[in-house]
């Protein structure tokens, strides 16, 4: 990759309905539906709303309540007000007047007996937003029982449900201020097993790490490995009825990582529709499954994408042609907005936008523009700032969480450390002060004042024999900074398999003001990229920044890359790196 006390968050609740019983909130009327006339199709429908005022996301589940499969389906219902369709997912959505139709896609065409699928759409409206009063699948009203008779909807202020016509709506819960507070965090059993198999690996193998969904195939599982449902099922078991966070990395944008060949992806620059329909929609469907409603699902949204639209475009020395293409076509902005809108429509999902790191975004001409472009994405493609719970810094990178022996306010012989070669006029020297400062910039750009920050501390410990134990003498400016800094990289722009790096702070909730958690998003031991070209079917190229003999480019001050030799493809297990991280852990293991 090219990386470089918070007030309570308002709880969000959903309007729920299921089958023939619709509950529009406390004291609302109950809509009951008589049995249907057509035989064959038996169905139930769940309906919930995330309403932000003037617009809403409708989350709909369609269940085959019969004993025979439904091979292709078309859901119809009507609104009483002026609700207007703007976008939809996991189905082909259309609207004629007040009537809405959602037809299956190829991948969710068949509903087995008892099977269900989750779909959704965004709507605008003014005035009231009453829930639909009836649903039908393939023309047959849904009641979950034998279809006989004619549909005759009736309204009653007092519910009189019967087992054959009503279903209790699922409780999707509401978002809490900090999802990590008071909760356990999912331990990925696949990563844990690899870590435990390494010498000394049991010291960290029980730590929670994120699950990277870095291609479409990862949703179902690659090469016999665990897919998204497998991880969520395992998380339900680990939770054992208590709050548990599951960390996912949403990472498959069109033209992904336009400034770093090592982590290029499978989708081309114009493949936005595939990203939406084949990647985000299926993930949304799985996350919407009521079986996972009690999990706290935390998404890191598209590492590196939006910061690239500021620093690596438009004639800068750090610009790349690929980033200019993505800036021009707008697919990073549209794709991130789509992901936020649809994933954020699931009641127990927390979205954190990737914000690069202090050695990338910490300069004056990068900070505010990056905050603004994050806000642009968060208000595009149906998304709103309410779909964003926070941001994350240092994803899969190496910037020190805190620098204990020097600060940005220090000076040597009257000269600010900002003028040193290492700091190079940056406003920050570590990730925590950057995250706190960037949070202020995001609020100024229009985000909610309740947003929190995450810091990836999986590989930024910088312990071992080369770690300083005190501030250096203030003899020369560069001598003071280089002798005091714990981050031992050759240059802040170095990001690939860094020599000398170590395990950082262990995952921890609410470690500092404005910080929701220290997290391990990058699983220690997974490579950043291959040190030489490797043929592969994952879309990953060879980036010279992963070559230990490379003398650099404008993005790392034309410095040596500082990378480890003999590295495999990005995401593949790198035993030598894992051992390096254990050896240089700080705090020590």
Buried (B, 14 or more C-beta within 10 A) or exposed (E): BBBBEBEEBEEBBBBBBBBBBBBBEEEBBBBBBBBBEBEEBBBBBBBBBBBBEEBBBBBBBBBBBBEEEBEEBBBBBBBEEEBBBBBBBBBEBEBEEBEBBBBBBEEBEBBEEEBBBBBBBBBEBEEEBBBBBBBBBBEBBBBBBEBEEEBEEEEEEEEEBEEEBBBEBBEBBEBBBBBBBEBBBBBBBBBBEBBBEBEBBEBBBEBBBBBBBBBBBBBBBBEEEBBBBBBBBBBBEBBEEEBBBBBBBBBBBBBBBBBBBBBBBBBEBEBBEBBBBBBBBBBBBBBBBBEBBBBBBBBBBBBBBBBBBBBBBEEBEBBBEBBBBBBEBBBBBBBBBBBBBBBBBBBBBBBBBBBBBBBBBBBEEBBBBBBBBBBBBBBBBBBBBBBBBBBBBBBBBBBBBBBBBBBBEBEBEEEBBBBBEBBBEBBBBBBBBBBBBBBEBBBEBBBBEBBBBBBBBBBBBBBBEEBBEEBBEBEBBBBBBBBBBBBBBBBBBBBBBBBBBBBBBBBBBBBBEBBBBBBBBBBBBBBBBBBEEBEBEBBBBBBBBBBBEBEBBEBBBEBBBBBBEEBBBBBBBBBBBBBBBBBBBBEBB
